[in-house]
Amino acid sequence: MSVTTPAFDLAALARAIEARDAAGQAALYAPGAVLTTIDATTGPSDPSVLRGREAIGAMLDEVCSRDMTHEVRFQLQAGDRAAIAVGCRYADGVRVHCMATFALRDGLIAEQTTVQAWDA
């Protein structure tokens, strides 16, 4: 008997990001997922780390509530790994660029590492 592992839906993640659908994004994370973010305020030696779908969902709710647009510019999936690049723009013109890599398990995001930069 063979067991089929559910496939991760990277296109659904891209649609949810562009639609600013926090719940749609959060649903793609495993309950015990870990999200690590590296940026100007949380460098590689002391990154921001969120643990669990609930904490990640709360962060996504906050980000999606901002007056900004999100454009998925690149996405790639190979086996149990995926990557995505997102360009964002606030209403005042400030731009953000985000690159994320994912470790996938059972059709969900188990681990994410994000590196982001924004205009000063």
PyMOL commands that place a pseudoatom at each C-alpha (Angstrom):
pseudoatom trace, name=CA, resn=MET, resi=1, chain=A, elem=C, hetatm=0, pos=[0.000, 0.000, 0.000]
pseudoatom trace, name=CA, resn=SER, resi=2, chain=A, elem=C, hetatm=0, pos=[1.432, 3.370, -0.949]
pseudoatom trace, name=CA, resn=VAL, resi=3, chain=A, elem=C, hetatm=0, pos=[0.795, 6.584, 0.935]
pseudoatom trace, name=CA, resn=THR, resi=4, chain=A, elem=C, hetatm=0, pos=[0.378, 9.791, -1.052]
pseudoatom trace, name=CA, resn=THR, resi=5, chain=A, elem=C, hetatm=0, pos=[1.684, 12.980, 0.511]
pseudoatom trace, name=CA, resn=PRO, resi=6, chain=A, elem=C, hetatm=0, pos=[-0.540, 15.992, -0.190]
pseudoatom trace, name=CA, resn=ALA, resi=7, chain=A, elem=C, hetatm=0, pos=[1.010, 18.515, -2.555]
pseudoatom trace, name=CA, resn=PHE, resi=8, chain=A, elem=C, hetatm=0, pos=[1.631, 22.077, -1.444]
pseudoatom trace, name=CA, resn=ASP, resi=9, chain=A, elem=C, hetatm=0, pos=[-0.356, 24.646, -3.458]
pseudoatom trace, name=CA, resn=LEU, resi=10, chain=A, elem=C, hetatm=0, pos=[2.151, 27.431, -4.151]
pseudoatom trace, name=CA, resn=ALA, resi=11, chain=A, elem=C, hetatm=0, pos=[-0.279, 29.114, -6.558]
pseudoatom trace, name=CA, resn=ALA, resi=12, chain=A, elem=C, hetatm=0, pos=[-2.844, 29.374, -3.725]
pseudoatom trace, name=CA, resn=LEU, resi=13, chain=A, elem=C, hetatm=0, pos=[-0.216, 31.047, -1.549]
pseudoatom trace, name=CA, resn=ALA, resi=14, chain=A, elem=C, hetatm=0, pos=[0.605, 33.531, -4.323]
pseudoatom trace, name=CA, resn=ARG, resi=15, chain=A, elem=C, hetatm=0, pos=[-3.101, 34.351, -4.816]
pseudoatom trace, name=CA, resn=ALA, resi=16, chain=A, elem=C, hetatm=0, pos=[-3.625, 34.842, -1.071]
pseudoatom trace, name=CA, resn=ILE, resi=17, chain=A, elem=C, hetatm=0, pos=[-0.561, 37.116, -0.828]
pseudoatom trace, name=CA, resn=GLU, resi=18, chain=A, elem=C, hetatm=0, pos=[-1.684, 39.314, -3.713]
pseudoatom trace, name=CA, resn=ALA, resi=19, chain=A, elem=C, hetatm=0, pos=[-5.256, 39.463, -2.358]
pseudoatom trace, name=CA, resn=ARG, resi=20, chain=A, elem=C, hetatm=0, pos=[-3.972, 40.351, 1.143]
pseudoatom trace, name=CA, resn=ASP, resi=21, chain=A, elem=C, hetatm=0, pos=[-5.889, 37.310, 2.419]
pseudoatom trace, name=CA, resn=ALA, resi=22, chain=A, elem=C, hetatm=0, pos=[-4.290, 36.624, 5.792]
pseudoatom trace, name=CA, resn=ALA, resi=23, chain=A, elem=C, hetatm=0, pos=[-6.571, 33.669, 6.606]
pseudoatom trace, name=CA, resn=GLY, resi=24, chain=A, elem=C, hetatm=0, pos=[-5.875, 32.088, 3.218]
pseudoatom trace, name=CA, resn=GLN, resi=25, chain=A, elem=C, hetatm=0, pos=[-2.138, 32.393, 3.819]
pseudoatom trace, name=CA, resn=ALA, resi=26, chain=A, elem=C, hetatm=0, pos=[-2.297, 31.136, 7.419]
pseudoatom trace, name=CA, resn=ALA, resi=27, chain=A, elem=C, hetatm=0, pos=[-4.232, 28.039, 6.334]
pseudoatom trace, name=CA, resn=LEU, resi=28, chain=A, elem=C, hetatm=0, pos=[-1.157, 26.943, 4.338]
pseudoatom trace, name=CA, resn=TYR, resi=29, chain=A, elem=C, hetatm=0, pos=[1.055, 26.720, 7.458]
pseudoatom trace, name=CA, resn=ALA, resi=30, chain=A, elem=C, hetatm=0, pos=[1.420, 23.590, 9.562]
pseudoatom trace, name=CA, resn=PRO, resi=31, chain=A, elem=C, hetatm=0, pos=[0.185, 23.969, 13.155]
pseudoatom trace, name=CA, resn=GLY, resi=32, chain=A, elem=C, hetatm=0, pos=[3.785, 23.894, 14.430]
pseudoatom trace, name=CA, resn=ALA, resi=33, chain=A, elem=C, hetatm=0, pos=[5.334, 25.969, 11.634]
pseudoatom trace, name=CA, resn=VAL, resi=34, chain=A, elem=C, hetatm=0, pos=[8.318, 28.219, 12.336]
pseudoatom trace, name=CA, resn=LEU, resi=35, chain=A, elem=C, hetatm=0, pos=[8.817, 31.527, 10.508]
pseudoatom trace, name=CA, resn=THR, resi=36, chain=A, elem=C, hetatm=0, pos=[12.216, 33.228, 10.765]
pseudoatom trace, name=CA, resn=THR, resi=37, chain=A, elem=C, hetatm=0, pos=[12.601, 36.792, 9.461]
pseudoatom trace, name=CA, resn=ILE, resi=38, chain=A, elem=C, hetatm=0, pos=[15.851, 38.631, 8.809]
pseudoatom trace, name=CA, resn=ASP, resi=39, chain=A, elem=C, hetatm=0, pos=[15.814, 42.343, 8.008]
pseudoatom trace, name=CA, resn=ALA, resi=40, chain=A, elem=C, hetatm=0, pos=[17.354, 45.684, 9.021]
pseudoatom trace, name=CA, resn=THR, resi=41, chain=A, elem=C, hetatm=0, pos=[15.967, 45.442, 12.556]
pseudoatom trace, name=CA, resn=THR, resi=42, chain=A, elem=C, hetatm=0, pos=[16.356, 41.695, 13.129]
pseudoatom trace, name=CA, resn=GLY, resi=43, chain=A, elem=C, hetatm=0, pos=[19.697, 40.637, 11.667]
pseudoatom trace, name=CA, resn=PRO, resi=44, chain=A, elem=C, hetatm=0, pos=[21.035, 37.138, 11.117]
pseudoatom trace, name=CA, resn=SER, resi=45, chain=A, elem=C, hetatm=0, pos=[22.452, 36.950, 14.655]
pseudoatom trace, name=CA, resn=ASP, resi=46, chain=A, elem=C, hetatm=0, pos=[19.101, 37.803, 16.252]
pseudoatom trace, name=CA, resn=PRO, resi=47, chain=A, elem=C, hetatm=0, pos=[16.270, 37.144, 13.766]
pseudoatom trace, name=CA, resn=SER, resi=48, chain=A, elem=C, hetatm=0, pos=[12.577, 37.407, 14.506]
pseudoatom trace, name=CA, resn=VAL, resi=49, chain=A, elem=C, hetatm=0, pos=[11.119, 33.924, 15.071]
pseudoatom trace, name=CA, resn=LEU, resi=50, chain=A, elem=C, hetatm=0, pos=[7.415, 33.131, 15.170]
pseudoatom trace, name=CA, resn=ARG, resi=51, chain=A, elem=C, hetatm=0, pos=[6.257, 29.659, 16.182]
pseudoatom trace, name=CA, resn=GLY, resi=52, chain=A, elem=C, hetatm=0, pos=[2.911, 28.143, 15.337]
pseudoatom trace, name=CA, resn=ARG, resi=53, chain=A, elem=C, hetatm=0, pos=[0.125, 28.872, 12.884]
pseudoatom trace, name=CA, resn=GLU, resi=54, chain=A, elem=C, hetatm=0, pos=[-1.659, 31.131, 15.389]
pseudoatom trace, name=CA, resn=ALA, resi=55, chain=A, elem=C, hetatm=0, pos=[1.327, 33.455, 15.883]
pseudoatom trace, name=CA, resn=ILE, resi=56, chain=A, elem=C, hetatm=0, pos=[2.075, 33.488, 12.155]
pseudoatom trace, name=CA, resn=GLY, resi=57, chain=A, elem=C, hetatm=0, pos=[-1.603, 34.185, 11.413]
pseudoatom trace, name=CA, resn=ALA, resi=58, chain=A, elem=C, hetatm=0, pos=[-1.631, 37.149, 13.822]
pseudoatom trace, name=CA, resn=MET, resi=59, chain=A, elem=C, hetatm=0, pos=[1.389, 38.632, 12.047]
pseudoatom trace, name=CA, resn=LEU, resi=60, chain=A, elem=C, hetatm=0, pos=[-0.254, 38.063, 8.654]
pseudoatom trace, name=CA, resn=ASP, resi=61, chain=A, elem=C, hetatm=0, pos=[-3.445, 39.760, 9.892]
pseudoatom trace, name=CA, resn=GLU, resi=62, chain=A, elem=C, hetatm=0, pos=[-1.404, 42.803, 10.890]
pseudoatom trace, name=CA, resn=VAL, resi=63, chain=A, elem=C, hetatm=0, pos=[0.537, 42.953, 7.605]
pseudoatom trace, name=CA, resn=CYS, resi=64, chain=A, elem=C, hetatm=0, pos=[-2.583, 42.482, 5.477]
pseudoatom trace, name=CA, resn=SER, resi=65, chain=A, elem=C, hetatm=0, pos=[-4.365, 45.290, 7.344]
pseudoatom trace, name=CA, resn=ARG, resi=66, chain=A, elem=C, hetatm=0, pos=[-1.796, 47.824, 6.086]
pseudoatom trace, name=CA, resn=ASP, resi=67, chain=A, elem=C, hetatm=0, pos=[-2.561, 50.118, 3.136]
pseudoatom trace, name=CA, resn=MET, resi=68, chain=A, elem=C, hetatm=0, pos=[-0.219, 48.453, 0.668]
pseudoatom trace, name=CA, resn=THR, resi=69, chain=A, elem=C, hetatm=0, pos=[-0.135, 46.240, -2.410]
pseudoatom trace, name=CA, resn=HIS, resi=70, chain=A, elem=C, hetatm=0, pos=[1.638, 42.893, -2.799]
pseudoatom trace, name=CA, resn=GLU, resi=71, chain=A, elem=C, hetatm=0, pos=[2.885, 41.504, -6.097]
pseudoatom trace, name=CA, resn=VAL, resi=72, chain=A, elem=C, hetatm=0, pos=[4.318, 38.004, -6.364]
pseudoatom trace, name=CA, resn=ARG, resi=73, chain=A, elem=C, hetatm=0, pos=[7.196, 38.370, -8.806]
pseudoatom trace, name=CA, resn=PHE, resi=74, chain=A, elem=C, hetatm=0, pos=[8.702, 34.895, -8.670]
pseudoatom trace, name=CA, resn=GLN, resi=75, chain=A, elem=C, hetatm=0, pos=[7.721, 31.478, -7.380]
pseudoatom trace, name=CA, resn=LEU, resi=76, chain=A, elem=C, hetatm=0, pos=[9.401, 28.108, -7.589]
pseudoatom trace, name=CA, resn=GLN, resi=77, chain=A, elem=C, hetatm=0, pos=[8.671, 24.714, -6.104]
pseudoatom trace, name=CA, resn=ALA, resi=78, chain=A, elem=C, hetatm=0, pos=[10.740, 21.543, -6.212]
pseudoatom trace, name=CA, resn=GLY, resi=79, chain=A, elem=C, hetatm=0, pos=[9.741, 18.598, -4.070]
pseudoatom trace, name=CA, resn=ASP, resi=80, chain=A, elem=C, hetatm=0, pos=[9.586, 19.604, -0.429]
pseudoatom trace, name=CA, resn=ARG, resi=81, chain=A, elem=C, hetatm=0, pos=[11.071, 23.079, -1.012]
pseudoatom trace, name=CA, resn=ALA, resi=82, chain=A, elem=C, hetatm=0, pos=[9.643, 26.298, -2.424]
pseudoatom trace, name=CA, resn=ALA, resi=83, chain=A, elem=C, hetatm=0, pos=[10.657, 29.929, -2.823]
pseudoatom trace, name=CA, resn=ILE, resi=84, chain=A, elem=C, hetatm=0, pos=[8.817, 33.142, -3.525]
pseudoatom trace, name=CA, resn=ALA, resi=85, chain=A, elem=C, hetatm=0, pos=[9.676, 36.811, -4.136]
pseudoatom trace, name=CA, resn=VAL, resi=86, chain=A, elem=C, hetatm=0, pos=[7.165, 39.527, -3.283]
pseudoatom trace, name=CA, resn=GLY, resi=87, chain=A, elem=C, hetatm=0, pos=[7.288, 43.228, -4.055]
pseudoatom trace, name=CA, resn=CYS, resi=88, chain=A, elem=C, hetatm=0, pos=[5.168, 45.490, -1.859]
pseudoatom trace, name=CA, resn=ARG, resi=89, chain=A, elem=C, hetatm=0, pos=[4.288, 49.148, -2.053]
pseudoatom trace, name=CA, resn=TYR, resi=90, chain=A, elem=C, hetatm=0, pos=[2.758, 51.302, 0.662]
pseudoatom trace, name=CA, resn=ALA, resi=91, chain=A, elem=C, hetatm=0, pos=[0.276, 54.038, -0.260]
pseudoatom trace, name=CA, resn=ASP, resi=92, chain=A, elem=C, hetatm=0, pos=[2.986, 56.663, 0.427]
pseudoatom trace, name=CA, resn=GLY, resi=93, chain=A, elem=C, hetatm=0, pos=[5.284, 55.031, -2.150]
pseudoatom trace, name=CA, resn=VAL, resi=94, chain=A, elem=C, hetatm=0, pos=[7.642, 53.180, 0.213]
pseudoatom trace, name=CA, resn=ARG, resi=95, chain=A, elem=C, hetatm=0, pos=[8.649, 49.858, -1.317]
pseudoatom trace, name=CA, resn=VAL, resi=96, chain=A, elem=C, hetatm=0, pos=[9.456, 46.552, 0.359]
pseudoatom trace, name=CA, resn=HIS, resi=97, chain=A, elem=C, hetatm=0, pos=[11.035, 43.480, -1.232]
pseudoatom trace, name=CA, resn=CYS, resi=98, chain=A, elem=C, hetatm=0, pos=[10.684, 40.084, 0.394]
pseudoatom trace, name=CA, resn=MET, resi=99, chain=A, elem=C, hetatm=0, pos=[12.327, 36.769, -0.492]
pseudoatom trace, name=CA, resn=ALA, resi=100, chain=A, elem=C, hetatm=0, pos=[11.166, 33.635, 1.294]
pseudoatom trace, name=CA, resn=THR, resi=101, chain=A, elem=C, hetatm=0, pos=[12.140, 29.988, 1.215]
pseudoatom trace, name=CA, resn=PHE, resi=102, chain=A, elem=C, hetatm=0, pos=[9.931, 27.203, 2.525]
pseudoatom trace, name=CA, resn=ALA, resi=103, chain=A, elem=C, hetatm=0, pos=[10.406, 23.678, 3.823]
pseudoatom trace, name=CA, resn=LEU, resi=104, chain=A, elem=C, hetatm=0, pos=[7.187, 21.793, 3.106]
pseudoatom trace, name=CA, resn=ARG, resi=105, chain=A, elem=C, hetatm=0, pos=[5.699, 18.848, 4.948]
pseudoatom trace, name=CA, resn=ASP, resi=106, chain=A, elem=C, hetatm=0, pos=[2.388, 17.083, 4.322]
pseudoatom trace, name=CA, resn=GLY, resi=107, chain=A, elem=C, hetatm=0, pos=[1.270, 19.791, 1.892]
pseudoatom trace, name=CA, resn=LEU, resi=108, chain=A, elem=C, hetatm=0, pos=[1.868, 22.655, 4.344]
pseudoatom trace, name=CA, resn=ILE, resi=109, chain=A, elem=C, hetatm=0, pos=[4.634, 25.120, 5.186]
pseudoatom trace, name=CA, resn=ALA, resi=110, chain=A, elem=C, hetatm=0, pos=[6.675, 23.661, 8.062]
pseudoatom trace, name=CA, resn=GLU, resi=111, chain=A, elem=C, hetatm=0, pos=[9.490, 26.222, 8.045]
pseudoatom trace, name=CA, resn=GLN, resi=112, chain=A, elem=C, hetatm=0, pos=[9.921, 29.601, 6.372]
pseudoatom trace, name=CA, resn=THR, resi=113, chain=A, elem=C, hetatm=0, pos=[12.931, 31.877, 6.224]
pseudoatom trace, name=CA, resn=THR, resi=114, chain=A, elem=C, hetatm=0, pos=[12.290, 35.407, 4.996]
pseudoatom trace, name=CA, resn=VAL, resi=115, chain=A, elem=C, hetatm=0, pos=[14.759, 38.138, 4.135]
pseudoatom trace, name=CA, resn=GLN, resi=116, chain=A, elem=C, hetatm=0, pos=[13.238, 41.552, 3.527]
pseudoatom trace, name=CA, resn=ALA, resi=117, chain=A, elem=C, hetatm=0, pos=[14.385, 45.084, 2.816]
pseudoatom trace, name=CA, resn=TRP, resi=118, chain=A, elem=C, hetatm=0, pos=[12.558, 48.378, 2.495]
pseudoatom trace, name=CA, resn=ASP, resi=119, chain=A, elem=C, hetatm=0, pos=[13.149, 51.971, 1.442]
pseudoatom trace, name=CA, resn=ALA, resi=120, chain=A, elem=C, hetatm=0, pos=[14.556, 54.241, 4.134]
for i in range(1, 120): cmd.bond("trace and resi %d" % i, "trace and resi %d" % (i + 1))
show_as sticks, trace
zoom trace
